[in-house]
Amino acid sequence: MEILGMLCRGMTPAEIAASLFLARKTVRNHVEHINTKIGATNWVGATLFAVRNGLTEHGTGL
């Protein structure tokens, strides 16, 4: 949820990795798993899913 929220705020995987003290590869793996679970093909689709399901900062608190 945290990584999805950061993607929704427009952060790149490199920025997310630096912010969370993770390797870029780790963030990419998380993003791939998020996309698989929600049926998105890219970060834009994942962001749209989050907005539509109230998972953004203006929704349920990302």
Phi, psi and omega in degrees: 000320182296315180294319177300318178298320179292322175298319179297330178277002176089012178285144176278161176304324178296319178293320178297315180301314180295319181295323184260004181058046178241162172286149178302321180299321178298315179296316178301320178297317178298317180297318177300317180293321177300311182300319179297315183295324185260358178079023178269154179255349179201179184291334177295316177297322178294320178295316178299318176302313181298317180294314181296333183255016175068031183258011180267175179305328181274355180257253187259014168112026174284000000 
